[in-house]
Amino acid sequence: MTVALMWEARAVEGRGAELLAWAREQGLPAAPLRRETFRAPEDRVLVITWWDAELDAELPELPEPEGELVSRAVHRWRFESVEG
């Protein structure tokens, strides 16, 4: 089964580039099948990682940024791949 982990954060106004750089620098203790990073209006950053695992598997995730880089708590979601 393929599981996608989504990590989304919103930077404090004007600090989107800093949050994007921070997210891109974050390593994980294991390598996912795939990792993509996106940015959006309102200084938002989204990171999606794909894993060969069960939906409830314990998988490494990006942490919460320290300090006052984000304007709210990070949002996290898990999705499983559906064939057809």
SULBEL-V242865 format. One record per pair of residues at least 24 apart in sequence whose ideal C-beta (glycine too) atoms are under 6 Angstrom apart, sorted by sequence separation. I is the first residue (numbers start at 0). GAP is how many residues later the second one is. D is the distance in Angstrom with one decimal. If there is no record, write none. Layout:
BEGIN
i=I gap=GAP d=D
i=I gap=GAP d=D
END
This chain:
BEGIN
i=22 gap=24 d=5.5
i=19 gap=25 d=5.2
i=54 gap=25 d=4.7
i=18 gap=26 d=5.0
i=15 gap=27 d=3.2
i=29 gap=30 d=5.6
i=28 gap=31 d=5.1
i=10 gap=32 d=3.9
i=27 gap=32 d=4.4
i=9 gap=34 d=4.9
i=8 gap=36 d=5.4
i=25 gap=36 d=5.1
i=7 gap=38 d=4.7
i=6 gap=40 d=4.5
i=5 gap=42 d=5.2
i=21 gap=43 d=5.7
i=3 gap=44 d=5.7
i=4 gap=44 d=4.9
i=3 gap=46 d=5.3
i=1 gap=48 d=5.8
i=2 gap=48 d=4.9
i=2 gap=50 d=5.1
i=18 gap=50 d=5.7
i=2 gap=52 d=5.6
i=0 gap=53 d=5.8
i=6 gap=55 d=4.7
i=4 gap=56 d=5.9
i=10 gap=59 d=5.9
i=11 gap=59 d=5.0
i=8 gap=61 d=5.0
i=9 gap=61 d=5.1
i=9 gap=62 d=5.8
i=8 gap=65 d=4.7
i=7 gap=67 d=4.6
i=6 gap=69 d=5.7
i=5 gap=71 d=4.5
i=4 gap=73 d=5.8
i=3 gap=75 d=4.6
i=2 gap=77 d=5.6
i=0 gap=79 d=5.9
i=1 gap=79 d=3.9
END
